[in-house]
Amino acid sequence: MLRLRNSPKNGQRRGATLVETAVVAPVFAVFLAAIMEFGHAFLVVGTLNAAAKQAARHGAVEGISTADVVSKANGILGAALDTTETTVLVKDASIFDGESLPETIEYDELPNIELNTAERRQLYVVRISVAYNDVALMPPFWAKDLQLVGQSVMRHE
């Protein structure tokens, strides 16, 4: 049998595989955990957006109150999240109908709207938020005080 000159003899590389695995395995595990966590965060945001859209569509028709819209959103979210941790806002979004928009918009400061008495074609927003800490798969040591938000803007009919 022909042997290469520079190949190590049996036993000279003993333990090298173990050291390489010990170095690579934790990095790979953190990488996989990050993929799972980001995927879960995007799933939650998609769920919030879907619930906001369905609740806003429900509120667009005549005879539906703001409480009905909040109830619809919580009903949709109830299958996926703990609804006691979510905040559902239904606000007047007439600010978006103007010629110029403000630089920043604080959705909490927009005026509330009662959809029973809303005018025809009046713009409103359904905004649902949840703290990332409440829905994270793993303890979020890297994302403190992060809010996941879904929203939908609709006109009242």
C-alpha positions in Angstrom: 0.0 0.0 0.0 1.3 3.4 -0.9 1.5 6.0 1.8 1.6 9.8 1.3 4.6 11.5 2.9 2.8 14.3 4.6 -0.1 12.4 6.0 -0.2 12.1 9.8 0.4 8.8 11.4 -2.3 7.1 13.3 -2.9 8.8 16.6 -1.4 12.2 15.8 -4.9 13.7 15.1 -6.6 12.0 17.9 -8.9 14.5 19.7 -8.8 17.1 16.9 -12.3 16.1 15.8 -13.6 16.5 19.4 -12.1 20.0 19.7 -13.4 21.1 16.4 -16.9 19.8 17.3 -16.7 21.6 20.7 -15.9 24.9 19.0 -18.5 24.6 16.1 -21.5 23.0 17.9 -22.4 25.9 20.2 -22.1 28.4 17.3 -24.3 26.2 15.1 -26.8 25.8 18.0 -27.1 29.6 18.5 -27.5 30.0 14.7 -30.4 27.4 14.7 -32.0 29.0 17.7 -31.9 32.5 16.1 -33.5 31.1 12.9 -36.3 29.5 15.0 -36.8 32.7 17.0 -36.9 35.1 14.0 -39.3 32.7 12.2 -41.6 32.6 15.2 -41.5 36.4 15.5 -42.5 36.7 11.8 -45.3 34.2 12.4 -46.7 36.2 15.3 -46.5 39.5 13.2 -48.3 37.7 10.4 -51.0 36.5 12.8 -51.4 40.1 14.2 -51.7 41.5 10.7 -54.3 38.9 9.7 -56.4 39.4 12.8 -56.2 43.2 12.3 -57.3 42.9 8.7 -60.2 40.6 9.5 -61.4 42.7 12.4 -61.1 45.9 10.2 -63.2 44.3 7.4 -65.7 43.2 10.0 -66.0 46.8 11.3 -66.4 48.3 7.8 -70.0 47.4 7.5 -72.9 49.3 9.0 -74.2 48.3 12.5 -70.9 47.0 13.9 -69.5 48.7 17.0 -65.9 49.2 18.1 -66.4 46.6 20.8 -67.5 44.1 18.2 -64.2 44.8 16.2 -62.1 44.3 19.4 -64.0 41.1 20.2 -63.5 39.8 16.6 -59.7 40.5 16.8 -59.5 38.8 20.2 -61.5 35.8 18.9 -59.1 35.4 16.0 -56.0 35.8 18.1 -57.4 33.5 20.8 -56.4 30.4 18.8 -52.7 31.5 18.6 -51.9 33.9 21.5 -52.9 34.7 25.1 -55.3 37.6 24.4 -54.8 39.1 27.8 -51.3 40.1 26.7 -52.4 41.9 23.5 -53.6 45.4 23.0 -56.2 46.1 20.3 -56.8 49.8 19.3 -59.4 51.1 17.0 -58.6 54.7 16.2 -59.7 57.4 13.8 -57.2 57.5 10.9 -58.5 60.7 9.2 -55.0 62.1 9.6 -54.0 59.9 6.6 -56.5 61.7 4.4 -54.8 65.0 4.5 -52.4 66.5 2.0 -49.4 66.3 4.3 -48.6 63.7 6.9 -46.7 64.4 10.1 -43.2 63.2 10.4 -44.0 60.7 13.2 -47.4 59.2 14.2 -48.2 58.1 17.7 -51.0 55.7 17.2 -51.9 55.8 20.9 -52.6 59.5 20.6 -55.0 59.3 17.7 -58.6 59.9 18.6 -60.8 56.9 19.4 -63.6 56.1 17.0 -67.0 54.6 17.6 -67.8 52.7 14.4 -71.6 52.8 15.1 -71.5 56.5 14.6 -68.7 56.8 12.1 -69.4 58.7 8.9 -69.5 57.0 5.5 -66.0 56.6 4.0 -64.3 57.6 7.3 -60.9 56.1 7.6 -60.0 54.1 10.7 -57.1 51.8 11.8 -57.2 48.6 13.8 -53.8 48.2 15.5 -52.9 45.1 17.5 -49.7 44.9 19.6 -48.1 42.4 21.9 -44.8 42.5 23.8 -42.2 40.3 22.3 -41.3 39.0 25.8 -44.9 37.5 26.1 -44.6 35.5 22.9 -40.9 34.6 22.6 -39.9 31.0 22.4 -36.7 31.6 24.4 -36.0 34.3 26.9 -35.3 37.4 24.8 -32.0 38.6 26.3 -31.2 40.6 23.1 -34.6 42.3 22.5 -35.8 44.1 25.6 -39.0 46.1 25.4 -39.7 45.1 21.8 -43.3 45.4 20.5 -44.7 43.2 17.7 -47.4 45.1 15.8 -50.0 44.3 13.2 -52.4 46.8 11.7 -55.0 47.4 9.0 -56.5 50.6 7.7 -60.1 50.5 6.4 -62.9 52.9 5.3 -66.3 52.7 7.0 -69.1 52.0 4.6 
